[in-house]
């Protein structure tokens, strides 16, 4: 009996600790922001994204931050767009160089002095095949191959 109760407590505790449910208010605000984007009301869309992030203590998913940056760019608010992009690049290790450089919504940002350094950081974030980031602060460390290291073969 004690064993069953202990197992039940462990299961419940693990669900509480590791459950990744999205807060309903956040999800609702994101849906509204997406709808406003589709309606081409970019400023209101961007503000809704910000409200969603605020509802989660200024946290948000990489995809939602990326979409918020698109809305801020199309609303002609590049400072806010760069803020969102820098968060996903620096904090989440965003590394999809092909996607961001093909994104037409960011064309206003191409001539900004912050664009190229952002792209350079995205390139540095790319990890070799089979590598992944983990731990409680996965983007706090730079990970790369040291191609200069190695041993010379002696026959």
N, CA, C and O atoms as a GROMACS GRO file, in nm:
protein
  620
    1UNK      N    1   0.082  -0.119   0.000
    1UNK     CA    2   0.000   0.000   0.000
    1UNK      C    3   0.087   0.126   0.000
    1UNK      O    4   0.062   0.220  -0.075
    2UNK      N    5   0.192   0.126   0.087
    2UNK     CA    6   0.281   0.241   0.092
    2UNK      C    7   0.350   0.261  -0.044
    2UNK      O    8   0.369   0.373  -0.090
    3UNK      N    9   0.385   0.150  -0.104
    3UNK     CA   10   0.453   0.156  -0.232
    3UNK      C   11   0.363   0.218  -0.340
    3UNK      O   12   0.410   0.297  -0.421
    4UNK      N   13   0.236   0.182  -0.340
    4UNK     CA   14   0.140   0.237  -0.437
    4UNK      C   15   0.122   0.386  -0.417
    4UNK      O   16   0.117   0.462  -0.514
    5UNK      N   17   0.112   0.428  -0.293
    5UNK     CA   18   0.095   0.571  -0.264
    5UNK      C   19   0.220   0.648  -0.304
    5UNK      O   20   0.211   0.757  -0.361
    6UNK      N   21   0.336   0.591  -0.276
    6UNK     CA   22   0.461   0.656  -0.313
    6UNK      C   23   0.471   0.671  -0.465
    6UNK      O   24   0.511   0.776  -0.515
    7UNK      N   25   0.434   0.567  -0.538
    7UNK     CA   26   0.436   0.574  -0.685
    7UNK      C   27   0.339   0.680  -0.736
    7UNK      O   28   0.373   0.755  -0.828
    8UNK      N   29   0.221   0.686  -0.680
    8UNK     CA   30   0.122   0.784  -0.720
    8UNK      C   31   0.172   0.926  -0.694
    8UNK      O   32   0.156   1.014  -0.779
    9UNK      N   33   0.231   0.949  -0.580
    9UNK     CA   34   0.286   1.081  -0.546
    9UNK      C   35   0.396   1.118  -0.645
    9UNK      O   36   0.404   1.233  -0.689
   10UNK      N   37   0.482   1.022  -0.679
   10UNK     CA   38   0.589   1.048  -0.775
   10UNK      C   39   0.534   1.086  -0.912
   10UNK      O   40   0.584   1.179  -0.975
   11UNK      N   41   0.434   1.016  -0.958
   11UNK     CA   42   0.373   1.046  -1.088
   11UNK      C   43   0.312   1.185  -1.088
   11UNK      O   44   0.335   1.262  -1.180
   12UNK      N   45   0.236   1.218  -0.986
   12UNK     CA   46   0.172   1.350  -0.977
   12UNK      C   47   0.278   1.459  -0.969
   12UNK      O   48   0.266   1.561  -1.038
   13UNK      N   49   0.379   1.439  -0.888
   13UNK     CA   50   0.486   1.538  -0.873
   13UNK      C   51   0.559   1.559  -1.005
   13UNK      O   52   0.588   1.673  -1.041
   14UNK      N   53   0.589   1.452  -1.076
   14UNK     CA   54   0.661   1.466  -1.202
   14UNK      C   55   0.576   1.541  -1.305
   14UNK      O   56   0.629   1.618  -1.384
   15UNK      N   57   0.446   1.518  -1.304
   15UNK     CA   58   0.359   1.592  -1.395
   15UNK      C   59   0.358   1.740  -1.363
   15UNK      O   60   0.358   1.824  -1.453
   16UNK      N   61   0.357   1.773  -1.235
   16UNK     CA   62   0.358   1.913  -1.195
   16UNK      C   63   0.491   1.980  -1.227
   16UNK      O   64   0.495   2.096  -1.267
   17UNK      N   65   0.600   1.906  -1.209
   17UNK     CA   66   0.732   1.964  -1.232
   17UNK      C   67   0.768   1.973  -1.379
   17UNK      O   68   0.830   2.071  -1.422
   18UNK      N   69   0.730   1.872  -1.457
   18UNK     CA   70   0.776   1.866  -1.594
   18UNK      C   71   0.666   1.888  -1.698
   18UNK      O   72   0.696   1.889  -1.818
   19UNK      N   73   0.544   1.905  -1.657
   19UNK     CA   74   0.436   1.930  -1.751
   19UNK      C   75   0.457   2.062  -1.822
   19UNK      O   76   0.487   2.163  -1.758
   20UNK      N   77   0.442   2.064  -1.952
   20UNK     CA   78   0.467   2.182  -2.032
   20UNK      C   79   0.337   2.233  -2.095
   20UNK      O   80   0.331   2.255  -2.216
   21UNK      N   81   0.236   2.252  -2.015
   21UNK     CA   82   0.110   2.302  -2.069
   21UNK      C   83   0.119   2.451  -2.093
   21UNK      O   84   0.179   2.524  -2.014
   22UNK      N   85   0.062   2.495  -2.201
   22UNK     CA   86   0.061   2.637  -2.235
   22UNK      C   87  -0.055   2.703  -2.164
   22UNK      O   88  -0.169   2.655  -2.168
   23UNK      N   89  -0.026   2.811  -2.099
   23UNK     CA   90  -0.126   2.886  -2.026
   23UNK      C   91  -0.238   2.929  -2.123
   23UNK      O   92  -0.208   2.981  -2.230
   24UNK      N   93  -0.366   2.908  -2.087
   24UNK     CA   94  -0.476   2.941  -2.178
   24UNK      C   95  -0.479   3.088  -2.221
   24UNK      O   96  -0.510   3.118  -2.336
   25UNK      N   97  -0.447   3.179  -2.130
   25UNK     CA   98  -0.447   3.322  -2.166
   25UNK      C   99  -0.340   3.350  -2.272
   25UNK      O  100  -0.364   3.424  -2.368
   26UNK      N  101  -0.222   3.290  -2.253
   26UNK     CA  102  -0.114   3.306  -2.350
   26UNK      C  103  -0.159   3.255  -2.488
   26UNK      O  104  -0.145   3.324  -2.589
   27UNK      N  105  -0.212   3.135  -2.489
   27UNK     CA  106  -0.256   3.075  -2.616
   27UNK      C  107  -0.363   3.160  -2.684
   27UNK      O  108  -0.360   3.178  -2.806
   28UNK      N  109  -0.457   3.212  -2.607
   28UNK     CA  110  -0.562   3.297  -2.662
   28UNK      C  111  -0.504   3.424  -2.724
   28UNK      O  112  -0.543   3.464  -2.833
   29UNK      N  113  -0.412   3.488  -2.653
   29UNK     CA  114  -0.351   3.610  -2.705
   29UNK      C  115  -0.267   3.583  -2.830
   29UNK      O  116  -0.266   3.664  -2.923
   30UNK      N  117  -0.199   3.470  -2.833
   30UNK     CA  118  -0.121   3.433  -2.952
   30UNK      C  119  -0.214   3.411  -3.071
   30UNK      O  120  -0.184   3.454  -3.182
   31UNK      N  121  -0.326   3.343  -3.048
   31UNK     CA  122  -0.424   3.321  -3.155
   31UNK      C  123  -0.477   3.454  -3.208
   31UNK      O  124  -0.493   3.471  -3.329
   32UNK      N  125  -0.504   3.548  -3.118
   32UNK     CA  126  -0.550   3.681  -3.160
   32UNK      C  127  -0.442   3.753  -3.241
   32UNK      O  128  -0.471   3.815  -3.343
   33UNK      N  129  -0.318   3.744  -3.194
   33UNK     CA  130  -0.207   3.807  -3.264
   33UNK      C  131  -0.192   3.749  -3.405
   33UNK      O  132  -0.172   3.823  -3.501
   34UNK      N  133  -0.203   3.618  -3.417
   34UNK     CA  134  -0.194   3.552  -3.548
   34UNK      C  135  -0.307   3.599  -3.641
   34UNK      O  136  -0.284   3.624  -3.759
   35UNK      N  137  -0.428   3.610  -3.587
   35UNK     CA  138  -0.542   3.656  -3.667
   35UNK      C  139  -0.521   3.799  -3.715
   35UNK      O  140  -0.550   3.831  -3.830
   36UNK      N  141  -0.472   3.885  -3.627
   36UNK     CA  142  -0.445   4.024  -3.665
   36UNK      C  143  -0.335   4.032  -3.771
   36UNK      O  144  -0.342   4.116  -3.860
   37UNK      N  145  -0.236   3.947  -3.761
   37UNK     CA  146  -0.131   3.941  -3.863
   37UNK      C  147  -0.192   3.902  -3.998
   37UNK      O  148  -0.163   3.965  -4.100
   38UNK      N  149  -0.276   3.798  -3.998
   38UNK     CA  150  -0.340   3.754  -4.122
   38UNK      C  151  -0.427   3.865  -4.182
   38UNK      O  152  -0.441   3.874  -4.304
   39UNK      N  153  -0.486   3.948  -4.094
   39UNK     CA  154  -0.570   4.060  -4.140
   39UNK      C  155  -0.485   4.182  -4.179
   39UNK      O  156  -0.539   4.286  -4.215
   40UNK      N  157  -0.352   4.169  -4.170
   40UNK     CA  158  -0.256   4.274  -4.204
   40UNK      C  159  -0.263   4.394  -4.111
   40UNK      O  160  -0.227   4.506  -4.150
   41UNK      N  161  -0.309   4.372  -3.989
   41UNK     CA  162  -0.308   4.476  -3.888
   41UNK      C  163  -0.185   4.449  -3.800
   41UNK      O  164  -0.196   4.399  -3.687
   42UNK      N  165  -0.069   4.482  -3.854
   42UNK     CA  166   0.058   4.439  -3.797
   42UNK      C  167   0.088   4.501  -3.660
   42UNK      O  168   0.141   4.434  -3.571
   43UNK      N  169   0.054   4.627  -3.643
   43UNK     CA  170   0.080   4.691  -3.514
   43UNK      C  171  -0.001   4.625  -3.402
   43UNK      O  172   0.053   4.592  -3.296
   44UNK      N  173  -0.131   4.606  -3.426
   44UNK     CA  174  -0.215   4.542  -3.323
   44UNK      C  175  -0.170   4.398  -3.299
   44UNK      O  176  -0.176   4.348  -3.187
   45UNK      N  177  -0.126   4.332  -3.405
   45UNK     CA  178  -0.075   4.197  -3.391
   45UNK      C  179   0.047   4.195  -3.299
   45UNK      O  180   0.056   4.113  -3.208
   46UNK      N  181   0.140   4.286  -3.322
   46UNK     CA  182   0.261   4.293  -3.241
   46UNK      C  183   0.229   4.323  -3.095
   46UNK      O  184   0.290   4.266  -3.005
   47UNK      N  185   0.134   4.411  -3.072
   47UNK     CA  186   0.094   4.445  -2.935
   47UNK      C  187   0.032   4.324  -2.867
   47UNK      O  188   0.055   4.302  -2.748
   48UNK      N  189  -0.047   4.245  -2.940
   48UNK     CA  190  -0.105   4.123  -2.882
   48UNK      C  191   0.004   4.022  -2.846
   48UNK      O  192  -0.003   3.956  -2.743
   49UNK      N  193   0.104   4.010  -2.933
   49UNK     CA  194   0.216   3.922  -2.899
   49UNK      C  195   0.281   3.967  -2.769
   49UNK      O  196   0.311   3.885  -2.682
   50UNK      N  197   0.303   4.097  -2.756
   50UNK     CA  198   0.363   4.149  -2.633
   50UNK      C  199   0.276   4.121  -2.512
   50UNK      O  200   0.328   4.088  -2.405
   51UNK      N  201   0.145   4.132  -2.527
   51UNK     CA  202   0.054   4.100  -2.417
   51UNK      C  203   0.064   3.953  -2.379
   51UNK      O  204   0.057   3.918  -2.261
   52UNK      N  205   0.080   3.868  -2.479
   52UNK     CA  206   0.096   3.724  -2.452
   52UNK      C  207   0.223   3.698  -2.373
   52UNK      O  208   0.222   3.624  -2.275
   53UNK      N  209   0.333   3.760  -2.415
   53UNK     CA  210   0.460   3.742  -2.344
   53UNK      C  211   0.449   3.793  -2.200
   53UNK      O  212   0.501   3.732  -2.107
   54UNK      N  213   0.382   3.906  -2.185
   54UNK     CA  214   0.364   3.964  -2.051
   54UNK      C  215   0.285   3.867  -1.962
   54UNK      O  216   0.314   3.855  -1.843
   55UNK      N  217   0.185   3.801  -2.020
   55UNK     CA  218   0.102   3.708  -1.943
   55UNK      C  219   0.182   3.589  -1.889
   55UNK      O  220   0.140   3.523  -1.793
   56UNK      N  221   0.298   3.562  -1.950
   56UNK     CA  222   0.384   3.451  -1.905
   56UNK      C  223   0.512   3.502  -1.839
   56UNK      O  224   0.614   3.433  -1.839
   57UNK      N  225   0.508   3.622  -1.784
   57UNK     CA  226   0.628   3.676  -1.721
   57UNK      C  227   0.734   3.712  -1.823
   57UNK      O  228   0.854   3.697  -1.796
   58UNK      N  229   0.693   3.758  -1.940
   58UNK     CA  230   0.778   3.798  -2.052
   58UNK      C  231   0.850   3.681  -2.117
   58UNK      O  232   0.951   3.700  -2.185
   59UNK      N  233   0.798   3.561  -2.096
   59UNK     CA  234   0.852   3.444  -2.166
   59UNK      C  235   0.764   3.418  -2.289
   59UNK      O  236   0.651   3.465  -2.298
   60UNK      N  237   0.818   3.343  -2.382
   60UNK     CA  238   0.742   3.306  -2.501
   60UNK      C  239   0.820   3.203  -2.581
   60UNK      O  240   0.940   3.185  -2.560
   61UNK      N  241   0.753   3.137  -2.671
   61UNK     CA  242   0.820   3.037  -2.754
   61UNK      C  243   0.903   3.106  -2.862
   61UNK      O  244   0.879   3.221  -2.896
   62UNK      N  245   1.000   3.033  -2.914
   62UNK     CA  246   1.084   3.087  -3.020
   62UNK      C  247   0.997   3.124  -3.141
   62UNK      O  248   1.014   3.231  -3.199
   63UNK      N  249   0.906   3.036  -3.177
   63UNK     CA  250   0.819   3.061  -3.292
   63UNK      C  251   0.734   3.187  -3.271
   63UNK      O  252   0.718   3.267  -3.363
   64UNK      N  253   0.681   3.205  -3.151
   64UNK     CA  254   0.598   3.322  -3.123
   64UNK      C  255   0.681   3.450  -3.124
   64UNK      O  256   0.635   3.553  -3.173
   65UNK      N  257   0.802   3.445  -3.071
   65UNK     CA  258   0.892   3.562  -3.074
   65UNK      C  259   0.929   3.596  -3.219
   65UNK      O  260   0.935   3.713  -3.257
   66UNK      N  261   0.953   3.493  -3.299
   66UNK     CA  262   0.985   3.513  -3.440
   66UNK      C  263   0.868   3.583  -3.511
   66UNK      O  264   0.888   3.679  -3.585
   67UNK      N  265   0.747   3.534  -3.486
   67UNK     CA  266   0.629   3.594  -3.548
   67UNK      C  267   0.604   3.735  -3.496
   67UNK      O  268   0.558   3.821  -3.572
   68UNK      N  269   0.633   3.759  -3.369
   68UNK     CA  270   0.620   3.895  -3.315
   68UNK      C  271   0.717   3.988  -3.386
   68UNK      O  272   0.683   4.102  -3.419
   69UNK      N  273   0.838   3.940  -3.411
   69UNK     CA  274   0.938   4.022  -3.482
   69UNK      C  275   0.889   4.055  -3.623
   69UNK      O  276   0.911   4.165  -3.672
   70UNK      N  277   0.823   3.960  -3.688
   70UNK     CA  278   0.766   3.987  -3.821
   70UNK      C  279   0.662   4.097  -3.812
   70UNK      O  280   0.661   4.189  -3.894
   71UNK      N  281   0.575   4.088  -3.712
   71UNK     CA  282   0.470   4.190  -3.697
   71UNK      C  283   0.531   4.327  -3.667
   71UNK      O  284   0.490   4.427  -3.725
   72UNK      N  285   0.628   4.331  -3.575
   72UNK     CA  286   0.692   4.459  -3.542
   72UNK      C  287   0.761   4.518  -3.665
   72UNK      O  288   0.757   4.639  -3.686
   73UNK      N  289   0.824   4.434  -3.746
   73UNK     CA  290   0.892   4.484  -3.866
   73UNK      C  291   0.791   4.544  -3.962
   73UNK      O  292   0.811   4.655  -4.012
   74UNK      N  293   0.684   4.472  -3.988
   74UNK     CA  294   0.582   4.520  -4.083
   74UNK      C  295   0.505   4.641  -4.029
   74UNK      O  296   0.444   4.715  -4.106
   75UNK      N  297   0.508   4.661  -3.896
   75UNK     CA  298   0.449   4.780  -3.835
   75UNK      C  299   0.549   4.896  -3.834
   75UNK      O  300   0.522   5.002  -3.778
   76UNK      N  301   0.665   4.874  -3.896
   76UNK     CA  302   0.772   4.973  -3.905
   76UNK      C  303   0.827   5.013  -3.768
   76UNK      O  304   0.851   5.130  -3.740
   77UNK      N  305   0.847   4.912  -3.684
   77UNK     CA  306   0.902   4.930  -3.550
   77UNK      C  307   1.025   4.839  -3.537
   77UNK      O  308   1.021   4.738  -3.466
   78UNK      N  309   1.135   4.874  -3.605
   78UNK     CA  310   1.251   4.784  -3.608
   78UNK      C  311   1.316   4.760  -3.472
   78UNK      O  312   1.369   4.651  -3.449
   79UNK      N  313   1.312   4.857  -3.381
   79UNK     CA  314   1.373   4.834  -3.249
   79UNK      C  315   1.305   4.718  -3.177
   79UNK      O  316   1.372   4.633  -3.118
   80UNK      N  317   1.173   4.714  -3.183
   80UNK     CA  318   1.098   4.606  -3.119
   80UNK      C  319   1.122   4.474  -3.192
   80UNK      O  320   1.129   4.368  -3.129
   81UNK      N  321   1.132   4.480  -3.324
   81UNK     CA  322   1.160   4.358  -3.401
   81UNK      C  323   1.296   4.300  -3.362
   81UNK      O  324   1.309   4.180  -3.340
   82UNK      N  325   1.397   4.386  -3.354
   82UNK     CA  326   1.530   4.338  -3.315
   82UNK      C  327   1.531   4.286  -3.172
   82UNK      O  328   1.602   4.191  -3.142
   83UNK      N  329   1.454   4.347  -3.085
   83UNK     CA  330   1.446   4.298  -2.948
   83UNK      C  331   1.399   4.152  -2.946
   83UNK      O  332   1.459   4.067  -2.880
   84UNK      N  333   1.293   4.124  -3.021
   84UNK     CA  334   1.240   3.986  -3.027
   84UNK      C  335   1.341   3.891  -3.092
   84UNK      O  336   1.363   3.780  -3.043
   85UNK      N  337   1.401   3.935  -3.200
   85UNK     CA  338   1.497   3.848  -3.269
   85UNK      C  339   1.621   3.822  -3.184
   85UNK      O  340   1.670   3.709  -3.178
   86UNK      N  341   1.670   3.924  -3.117
   86UNK     CA  342   1.788   3.906  -3.033
   86UNK      C  343   1.760   3.811  -2.917
   86UNK      O  344   1.849   3.737  -2.875
   87UNK      N  345   1.638   3.812  -2.866
   87UNK     CA  346   1.604   3.718  -2.758
   87UNK      C  347   1.613   3.574  -2.806
   87UNK      O  348   1.669   3.488  -2.737
   88UNK      N  349   1.559   3.545  -2.925
   88UNK     CA  350   1.564   3.406  -2.970
   88UNK      C  351   1.703   3.365  -3.016
   88UNK      O  352   1.740   3.249  -3.005
   89UNK      N  353   1.779   3.460  -3.067
   89UNK     CA  354   1.914   3.428  -3.114
   89UNK      C  355   2.009   3.411  -2.996
   89UNK      O  356   2.087   3.315  -2.992
   90UNK      N  357   2.004   3.503  -2.901
   90UNK     CA  358   2.099   3.500  -2.790
   90UNK      C  359   2.056   3.408  -2.676
   90UNK      O  360   2.140   3.343  -2.614
   91UNK      N  361   1.928   3.402  -2.647
   91UNK     CA  362   1.882   3.321  -2.534
   91UNK      C  363   1.844   3.180  -2.571
   91UNK      O  364   1.863   3.087  -2.493
   92UNK      N  365   1.790   3.162  -2.692
   92UNK     CA  366   1.742   3.029  -2.730
   92UNK      C  367   1.832   2.962  -2.833
   92UNK      O  368   1.806   2.849  -2.874
   93UNK      N  369   1.938   3.030  -2.874
   93UNK     CA  370   2.031   2.969  -2.968
   93UNK      C  371   1.974   2.948  -3.108
   93UNK      O  372   2.013   2.854  -3.176
   94UNK      N  373   1.882   3.036  -3.151
   94UNK     CA  374   1.821   3.024  -3.284
   94UNK      C  375   1.930   3.011  -3.389
   94UNK      O  376   2.026   3.088  -3.390
   95UNK      N  377   1.915   2.912  -3.479
   95UNK     CA  378   2.022   2.883  -3.576
   95UNK      C  379   1.972   2.861  -3.719
   95UNK      O  380   2.048   2.813  -3.803
   96UNK      N  381   1.846   2.894  -3.748
   96UNK     CA  382   1.793   2.868  -3.882
   96UNK      C  383   1.824   2.986  -3.975
   96UNK      O  384   1.738   3.070  -4.003
   97UNK      N  385   1.947   2.989  -4.021
   97UNK     CA  386   1.996   3.097  -4.106
   97UNK      C  387   1.917   3.105  -4.237
   97UNK      O  388   1.882   3.215  -4.282
   98UNK      N  389   1.890   2.991  -4.298
   98UNK     CA  390   1.819   2.989  -4.426
   98UNK      C  391   1.679   3.050  -4.412
   98UNK      O  392   1.635   3.127  -4.498
   99UNK      N  393   1.611   3.016  -4.305
   99UNK     CA  394   1.474   3.067  -4.286
   99UNK      C  395   1.473   3.218  -4.266
   99UNK      O  396   1.394   3.288  -4.329
  100UNK      N  397   1.559   3.267  -4.179
  100UNK     CA  398   1.554   3.410  -4.148
  100UNK      C  399   1.601   3.496  -4.266
  100UNK      O  400   1.551   3.606  -4.286
  101UNK      N  401   1.697   3.446  -4.342
  101UNK     CA  402   1.743   3.524  -4.457
  101UNK      C  403   1.645   3.519  -4.574
  101UNK      O  404   1.649   3.606  -4.662
  102UNK      N  405   1.558   3.419  -4.578
  102UNK     CA  406   1.456   3.410  -4.683
  102UNK      C  407   1.326   3.480  -4.644
  102UNK      O  408   1.237   3.494  -4.727
  103UNK      N  409   1.316   3.522  -4.519
  103UNK     CA  410   1.192   3.583  -4.468
  103UNK      C  411   1.171   3.723  -4.527
  103UNK      O  412   1.243   3.817  -4.491
  104UNK      N  413   1.074   3.736  -4.616
  104UNK     CA  414   1.047   3.864  -4.682
  104UNK      C  415   0.996   3.970  -4.583
  104UNK      O  416   1.016   4.089  -4.605
  105UNK      N  417   0.931   3.926  -4.476
  105UNK     CA  418   0.879   4.022  -4.378
  105UNK      C  419   0.990   4.103  -4.312
  105UNK      O  420   0.965   4.211  -4.258
  106UNK      N  421   1.114   4.052  -4.314
  106UNK     CA  422   1.225   4.122  -4.251
  106UNK      C  423   1.302   4.213  -4.346
  106UNK      O  424   1.406   4.266  -4.308
  107UNK      N  425   1.253   4.232  -4.467
  107UNK     CA  426   1.328   4.311  -4.566
  107UNK      C  427   1.360   4.453  -4.517
  107UNK      O  428   1.463   4.508  -4.554
  108UNK      N  429   1.273   4.512  -4.436
  108UNK     CA  430   1.300   4.645  -4.380
  108UNK      C  431   1.424   4.645  -4.291
  108UNK      O  432   1.490   4.748  -4.275
  109UNK      N  433   1.457   4.530  -4.234
  109UNK     CA  434   1.570   4.521  -4.141
  109UNK      C  435   1.705   4.502  -4.212
  109UNK      O  436   1.810   4.521  -4.151
  110UNK      N  437   1.702   4.464  -4.339
  110UNK     CA  438   1.826   4.431  -4.410
  110UNK      C  439   1.929   4.543  -4.410
  110UNK      O  440   2.049   4.515  -4.406
  111UNK      N  441   1.886   4.668  -4.414
  111UNK     CA  442   1.979   4.781  -4.420
  111UNK      C  443   2.016   4.834  -4.282
  111UNK      O  444   2.098   4.924  -4.271
  112UNK      N  445   1.958   4.779  -4.178
  112UNK     CA  446   1.988   4.821  -4.041
  112UNK      C  447   2.125   4.766  -3.999
  112UNK      O  448   2.159   4.653  -4.033
  113UNK      N  449   2.201   4.846  -3.927
  113UNK     CA  450   2.334   4.804  -3.882
  113UNK      C  451   2.331   4.682  -3.791
  113UNK      O  452   2.434   4.616  -3.774
  114UNK      N  453   2.218   4.651  -3.732
  114UNK     CA  454   2.207   4.536  -3.642
  114UNK      C  455   2.182   4.405  -3.715
  114UNK      O  456   2.198   4.298  -3.656
  115UNK      N  457   2.144   4.411  -3.842
  115UNK     CA  458   2.106   4.291  -3.916
  115UNK      C  459   2.223   4.194  -3.935
  115UNK      O  460   2.211   4.076  -3.901
  116UNK      N  461   2.335   4.242  -3.987
  116UNK     CA  462   2.448   4.152  -4.015
  116UNK      C  463   2.505   4.089  -3.888
  116UNK      O  464   2.531   3.968  -3.887
  117UNK      N  465   2.524   4.165  -3.778
  117UNK     CA  466   2.571   4.098  -3.655
  117UNK      C  467   2.472   3.992  -3.605
  117UNK      O  468   2.514   3.890  -3.550
  118UNK      N  469   2.343   4.014  -3.625
  118UNK     CA  470   2.243   3.915  -3.586
  118UNK      C  471   2.261   3.788  -3.670
  118UNK      O  472   2.258   3.677  -3.617
  119UNK      N  473   2.279   3.805  -3.801
  119UNK     CA  474   2.302   3.690  -3.889
  119UNK      C  475   2.431   3.616  -3.853
  119UNK      O  476   2.437   3.493  -3.858
  120UNK      N  477   2.534   3.693  -3.819
  120UNK     CA  478   2.661   3.630  -3.779
  120UNK      C  479   2.642   3.544  -3.655
  120UNK      O  480   2.699   3.435  -3.646
  121UNK      N  481   2.563   3.593  -3.559
  121UNK     CA  482   2.537   3.516  -3.437
  121UNK      C  483   2.457   3.390  -3.469
  121UNK      O  484   2.482   3.284  -3.411
  122UNK      N  485   2.363   3.401  -3.561
  122UNK     CA  486   2.283   3.284  -3.601
  122UNK      C  487   2.375   3.177  -3.661
  122UNK      O  488   2.358   3.058  -3.634
  123UNK      N  489   2.470   3.218  -3.743
  123UNK     CA  490   2.566   3.123  -3.800
  123UNK      C  491   2.647   3.055  -3.690
  123UNK      O  492   2.671   2.934  -3.695
  124UNK      N  493   2.688   3.133  -3.590
  124UNK     CA  494   2.766   3.075  -3.480
  124UNK      C  495   2.682   2.980  -3.394
  124UNK      O  496   2.737   2.891  -3.330
  125UNK      N  497   2.550   2.999  -3.394
  125UNK     CA  498   2.462   2.914  -3.314
  125UNK      C  499   2.444   2.775  -3.375
  125UNK      O  500   2.405   2.682  -3.305
  126UNK      N  501   2.472   2.759  -3.504
  126UNK     CA  502   2.453   2.630  -3.570
  126UNK      C  503   2.551   2.529  -3.512
  126UNK      O  504   2.671   2.554  -3.502
  127UNK      N  505   2.498   2.415  -3.476
  127UNK     CA  506   2.579   2.307  -3.419
  127UNK      C  507   2.602   2.198  -3.522
  127UNK      O  508   2.521   2.179  -3.613
  128UNK      N  509   2.712   2.126  -3.509
  128UNK     CA  510   2.736   2.013  -3.600
  128UNK      C  511   2.626   1.907  -3.587
  128UNK      O  512   2.561   1.897  -3.483
  129UNK      N  513   2.606   1.830  -3.691
  129UNK     CA  514   2.504   1.723  -3.690
  129UNK      C  515   2.524   1.633  -3.569
  129UNK      O  516   2.636   1.591  -3.539
  130UNK      N  517   2.415   1.602  -3.502
  130UNK     CA  518   2.419   1.513  -3.388
  130UNK      C  519   2.443   1.583  -3.255
  130UNK      O  520   2.428   1.521  -3.149
  131UNK      N  521   2.479   1.710  -3.258
  131UNK     CA  522   2.500   1.786  -3.134
  131UNK      C  523   2.368   1.853  -3.097
  131UNK      O  524   2.286   1.884  -3.183
  132UNK      N  525   2.349   1.875  -2.968
  132UNK     CA  526   2.231   1.948  -2.921
  132UNK      C  527   2.265   2.021  -2.792
  132UNK      O  528   2.358   1.984  -2.721
  133UNK      N  529   2.187   2.124  -2.764
  133UNK     CA  530   2.205   2.202  -2.642
  133UNK      C  531   2.117   2.141  -2.533
  133UNK      O  532   2.006   2.094  -2.560
  134UNK      N  533   2.167   2.143  -2.409
  134UNK     CA  534   2.087   2.092  -2.299
  134UNK      C  535   2.129   2.160  -2.170
  134UNK      O  536   2.214   2.249  -2.171
  135UNK      N  537   2.069   2.118  -2.061
  135UNK     CA  538   2.101   2.178  -1.931
  135UNK      C  539   2.005   2.291  -1.897
  135UNK      O  540   1.913   2.320  -1.973
  136UNK      N  541   2.028   2.354  -1.784
  136UNK     CA  542   1.936   2.459  -1.741
  136UNK      C  543   1.967   2.594  -1.807
  136UNK      O  544   1.883   2.684  -1.802
  137UNK      N  545   2.085   2.610  -1.868
  137UNK     CA  546   2.119   2.733  -1.941
  137UNK      C  547   2.192   2.695  -2.069
  137UNK      O  548   2.311   2.722  -2.083
  138UNK      N  549   2.121   2.633  -2.163
  138UNK     CA  550   2.188   2.576  -2.280
  138UNK      C  551   2.255   2.677  -2.372
  138UNK      O  552   2.346   2.641  -2.446
  139UNK      N  553   2.213   2.802  -2.370
  139UNK     CA  554   2.274   2.900  -2.460
  139UNK      C  555   2.379   2.984  -2.390
  139UNK      O  556   2.428   3.082  -2.447
  140UNK      N  557   2.415   2.947  -2.270
  140UNK     CA  558   2.516   3.023  -2.196
  140UNK      C  559   2.658   2.986  -2.238
  140UNK      O  560   2.754   3.050  -2.194
  141UNK      N  561   2.671   2.884  -2.321
  141UNK     CA  562   2.802   2.837  -2.362
  141UNK      C  563   2.810   2.832  -2.514
  141UNK      O  564   2.712   2.801  -2.581
  142UNK      N  565   2.927   2.862  -2.565
  142UNK     CA  566   2.948   2.850  -2.709
  142UNK      C  567   2.999   2.711  -2.738
  142UNK      O  568   3.093   2.664  -2.674
  143UNK      N  569   2.939   2.644  -2.835
  143UNK     CA  570   2.979   2.509  -2.872
  143UNK      C  571   3.021   2.510  -3.017
  143UNK      O  572   2.946   2.555  -3.104
  144UNK      N  573   3.143   2.461  -3.045
  144UNK     CA  574   3.190   2.453  -3.181
  144UNK      C  575   3.302   2.352  -3.192
  144UNK      O  576   3.359   2.307  -3.092
  145UNK      N  577   3.333   2.316  -3.316
  145UNK     CA  578   3.442   2.222  -3.340
  145UNK      C  579   3.574   2.297  -3.342
  145UNK      O  580   3.583   2.406  -3.399
  146UNK      N  581   3.676   2.240  -3.281
  146UNK     CA  582   3.810   2.295  -3.288
  146UNK      C  583   3.883   2.218  -3.397
  146UNK      O  584   3.940   2.112  -3.373
  147UNK      N  585   3.881   2.275  -3.517
  147UNK     CA  586   3.941   2.205  -3.631
  147UNK      C  587   4.092   2.207  -3.627
  147UNK      O  588   4.158   2.134  -3.702
  148UNK      N  589   4.150   2.292  -3.542
  148UNK     CA  590   4.295   2.297  -3.532
  148UNK      C  591   4.350   2.189  -3.440
  148UNK      O  592   4.470   2.160  -3.444
  149UNK      N  593   4.264   2.130  -3.359
  149UNK     CA  594   4.311   2.028  -3.265
  149UNK      C  595   4.317   1.892  -3.332
  149UNK      O  596   4.248   1.867  -3.431
  150UNK      N  597   4.399   1.809  -3.279
  150UNK     CA  598   4.408   1.675  -3.332
  150UNK      C  599   4.550   1.621  -3.319
  150UNK      O  600   4.640   1.688  -3.268
  151UNK      N  601   4.566   1.502  -3.365
  151UNK     CA  602   4.698   1.439  -3.355
  151UNK      C  603   4.750   1.412  -3.495
  151UNK      O  604   4.674   1.378  -3.586
  152UNK      N  605   4.877   1.428  -3.509
  152UNK     CA  606   4.939   1.394  -3.635
  152UNK      C  607   4.963   1.244  -3.638
  152UNK      O  608   4.997   1.184  -3.536
  153UNK      N  609   4.945   1.186  -3.752
  153UNK     CA  610   4.966   1.042  -3.767
  153UNK      C  611   5.115   1.016  -3.788
  153UNK      O  612   5.179   1.078  -3.873
  154UNK      N  613   5.168   0.926  -3.710
  154UNK     CA  614   5.310   0.891  -3.724
  154UNK      C  615   5.318   0.743  -3.760
  154UNK      O  616   5.274   0.656  -3.685
  155UNK      N  617   5.373   0.717  -3.874
  155UNK     CA  618   5.386   0.578  -3.920
  155UNK      C  619   5.515   0.516  -3.877
  155UNK      O  620   5.541   0.400  -3.908
   0.00000   0.00000   0.00000
